[in-house]
């Protein structure tokens, strides 16, 4: 789906006065799959998976606050907890009581917070299964690249002003396989820059600090999850590749792991057919 069609076919949801962009196939007779994207991109990351997954599931995806076509308030302390609140509020507004969840990158951390709420009996819906793509599940295995470190530094607010498409391209090319399409890089930058979102990146990336501060809660959520977990990982990813997968198998045994050789940090954009082939058998029909 082209970016213009993605936007025109979407809708907006109000969360505490902030506009949240939502995609919903609205197929009421199909099981629901909630998709949560990564940093610094948007729900459009799933567009190559969208048509085939929509054949069997009602798909709901949203741009988290500060991302994509959603509101990007300047004076805001962005938090994983808020993004999880938005996911809950969205499903409640749509009258959805249970779903499966597919997450990527920082979306994995949002997923971990949703699992933590489920473990504590405080989640507003039933998460039937959580499928995780490449992400920093464990602070000790997350290998931030230079751009991320600069944005997280005290001078991050200055670095974001220097962030251009060329820097984004270089960063994505450094963590993905050569099969990542140039048009998806163009779309990623357009969505980041929309409504001056590139100037919020130093605020959005504070999730890395949150991961360290809440490690026990979010790693504990995986270890005590009451639903099946599936980890699908592009193992060539220098940020969260094979080294992270091994840590998952060590700390969260008994769940399914699928390694994708030759793919990096955005496997669903690098080789959508391959990801679909391993993902679909795990989805509850």
GISULLIN-V482108 format. One record per residue. RES is the residue in three letters. D_FIRST is the distance of its C-alpha to the first C-alpha in Angstrom with 2 decimals. Layout:
res->[RES,RES]
d_first->[D_FIRST,D_FIRST]
This chain:
res->[UNK,UNK,UNK,UNK,UNK,UNK,UNK,UNK,UNK,UNK,UNK,UNK,UNK,UNK,UNK,UNK,UNK,UNK,UNK,UNK,UNK,UNK,UNK,UNK,UNK,UNK,UNK,UNK,UNK,UNK,UNK,UNK,UNK,UNK,UNK,UNK,UNK,UNK,UNK,UNK,UNK,UNK,UNK,UNK,UNK,UNK,UNK,UNK,UNK,UNK,UNK,UNK,UNK,UNK,UNK,UNK,UNK,UNK,UNK,UNK,UNK,UNK,UNK,UNK,UNK,UNK,UNK,UNK,UNK,UNK,UNK,UNK,UNK,UNK,UNK,UNK,UNK,UNK,UNK,UNK,UNK,UNK,UNK,UNK,UNK,UNK,UNK,UNK,UNK,UNK,UNK,UNK,UNK,UNK,UNK,UNK,UNK,UNK,UNK,UNK,UNK,UNK,UNK,UNK,UNK,UNK,UNK,UNK,UNK,UNK,UNK,UNK,UNK,UNK,UNK,UNK,UNK,UNK,UNK,UNK,UNK,UNK,UNK,UNK,UNK,UNK,UNK,UNK,UNK,UNK,UNK,UNK,UNK,UNK,UNK,UNK,UNK,UNK,UNK,UNK,UNK,UNK,UNK,UNK,UNK,UNK,UNK,UNK,UNK,UNK,UNK,UNK,UNK,UNK,UNK,UNK,UNK,UNK,UNK,UNK,UNK,UNK,UNK,UNK,UNK,UNK,UNK,UNK,UNK,UNK,UNK,UNK,UNK,UNK,UNK,UNK,UNK,UNK,UNK,UNK,UNK,UNK,UNK,UNK,UNK,UNK,UNK,UNK,UNK,UNK,UNK,UNK,UNK,UNK,UNK,UNK,UNK,UNK,UNK,UNK,UNK,UNK,UNK,UNK,UNK,UNK,UNK,UNK,UNK,UNK,UNK,UNK,UNK,UNK,UNK,UNK,UNK,UNK,UNK,UNK,UNK,UNK,UNK,UNK,UNK,UNK,UNK,UNK,UNK,UNK,UNK,UNK,UNK,UNK,UNK,UNK,UNK,UNK,UNK,UNK,UNK,UNK,UNK,UNK,UNK,UNK,UNK,UNK,UNK,UNK,UNK,UNK,UNK,UNK,UNK,UNK,UNK,UNK,UNK,UNK,UNK,UNK,UNK,UNK,UNK,UNK,UNK,UNK,UNK,UNK,UNK,UNK,UNK,UNK,UNK,UNK,UNK,UNK,UNK,UNK,UNK,UNK,UNK,UNK,UNK]
d_first->[0.00,3.80,6.47,8.33,6.41,6.30,9.92,10.98,10.15,12.01,15.79,18.63,21.43,24.79,26.43,29.91,29.10,25.92,22.50,19.96,16.23,15.06,12.21,14.01,13.28,17.00,18.12,21.77,23.02,21.11,22.01,20.25,18.44,18.35,16.26,17.83,16.55,18.83,20.61,19.90,16.14,14.16,12.21,8.97,10.82,9.86,6.07,7.30,9.86,8.31,8.37,11.75,13.24,12.59,14.85,17.76,17.31,16.71,14.37,15.39,14.36,15.81,16.27,19.89,22.48,22.49,18.88,15.63,15.90,18.87,22.45,24.07,27.80,30.06,33.04,31.61,32.35,29.07,29.74,28.28,30.40,28.75,25.22,26.57,28.18,24.92,23.37,26.53,26.69,23.15,23.89,27.30,26.03,23.88,26.90,25.53,28.42,27.01,23.85,22.80,21.42,19.15,19.77,19.50,21.91,23.37,21.52,24.01,26.80,25.53,25.44,28.98,30.13,28.81,30.70,33.75,33.75,33.53,36.45,38.38,37.74,36.02,32.37,31.37,29.43,29.81,27.61,27.94,26.51,25.01,22.93,23.02,21.13,22.86,24.70,28.17,29.73,33.17,34.29,36.75,34.18,31.61,31.98,30.64,29.87,31.77,29.15,29.03,32.82,33.18,30.93,32.93,36.23,38.42,37.20,33.53,33.32,34.46,32.19,29.04,30.17,30.18,26.71,24.61,21.46,23.82,25.18,21.85,20.94,24.36,24.10,20.80,22.15,25.29,23.89,21.16,21.57,21.19,18.00,16.00,13.84,14.98,11.66,11.06,14.61,14.12,11.40,13.84,16.67,15.26,14.76,18.16,19.90,18.64,21.83,23.87,22.42,23.64,27.11,26.66,25.87,29.56,29.64,26.55,27.86,31.01,29.47,31.17,34.50,33.64,32.98,36.46,38.12,36.66,36.75,39.17,37.18,33.79,35.16,37.50,34.62,33.26,36.81,37.53,34.24,35.00,31.79,30.52,28.70,26.57,26.00,23.46,24.04,23.27,26.97,26.98,25.74,28.68,27.95,27.63,28.04,30.90,33.41,31.51,31.06,34.81,35.55,33.42,35.40,38.58,38.05,35.87,37.24,36.58,32.79,30.31,29.18,26.83,27.03,24.38,26.44,24.99,22.15,22.37,21.29,17.49,17.60,14.20,12.69,15.61,15.64,13.14,15.04,18.25,17.33,16.18,19.48,21.58,19.80,19.68,23.49,24.15,22.26,24.72,23.99]
